[in-house]
Amino acid sequence: MEKYNKDEINFHTFLRSVREYRNVSLEDVCKGLCSESMMHYIENGERLPDYLVRNRIMGRLGVSSSGYKDYVHYDEYKRWVKCQELIETVEYKNLNRAEALLMELKPTSDKAEKIEWQLLLDMEGRVKELRGESWADIRETYEKAVDVTIPDLDFTAMDSLMLSYEEIYLILRLLRAETKEKRGENLLRMGGYYETIVNKRS
C-alpha cells in the first residue's frame, strides 16, 4: 500500500496543485471571497478557511466537494446543520419552518462569513418567491446575494470571472426575477446575459 505524507493530502496542498494545474492566478480564485494576501496564507497552510469557503474556492476551480475528502470542523458543525436544515425545508416548501430558521440564523450571522450570508439570502429569496411576494423584492434580495461574492457584476466581463456553479445559479435566479419583474421588457438584453452564462460553462 502506498504511503502518503499527511501534508500531501491537506487542503492547502490540494488547492495549490489544482490551481497550478488549471493555470489560474490567486487573484482570480479569491476575487470577492478574500484578499490575495489571505489566499497566500491559505495556500501556504497558515490559515484554514471554514468548510463553506473551502468548497467555494474549489468550486471556482471546477472541483466538486465529492472529489476530495473534507470535513466540517466541530465548531462550525451546529450552524452547518442548521443551514442544511434550512435548505431542506425550502426544498420541501415547509415555509413556516424555513422562516423560523431564517429568523434564527440571519441575526446571528456574521456578514464577513460571506458564503453563509449568501446562502441565507438565497434561501430568503426562494421563500419570498414561494410566498408569492413581488418580483421587485425578490430581485432586490438576489442582487444582494450576488453582490456578496461578485460585487459590481458586469456581464460584459463575465469571461474574466472565476465562478462556482453556486454563483452562476444565483445570477440565473437574479436574471429570472428581473425578467419576471419587467414582464418581458428588454428580452433581447436578458437573452444575451443568459447566453453569456451558458457559453461560460460549456
Secondary structure as GFF3:
##gff-version 3
##sequence-region A 1 202
A	DSSP	three_ten_helix	6	9	.	.	.	ID=ss1
A	DSSP	alpha_helix	11	21	.	.	.	ID=ss2
A	DSSP	alpha_helix	26	30	.	.	.	ID=ss3
A	DSSP	alpha_helix	36	43	.	.	.	ID=ss4
A	DSSP	alpha_helix	51	60	.	.	.	ID=ss5
A	DSSP	three_ten_helix	65	67	.	.	.	ID=ss6
A	DSSP	alpha_helix	74	91	.	.	.	ID=ss7
A	DSSP	alpha_helix	95	105	.	.	.	ID=ss8
A	DSSP	alpha_helix	114	130	.	.	.	ID=ss9
A	DSSP	alpha_helix	135	149	.	.	.	ID=ss10
A	DSSP	three_ten_helix	155	160	.	.	.	ID=ss11
A	DSSP	alpha_helix	165	182	.	.	.	ID=ss12
A	DSSP	alpha_helix	187	201	.	.	.	ID=ss13
###
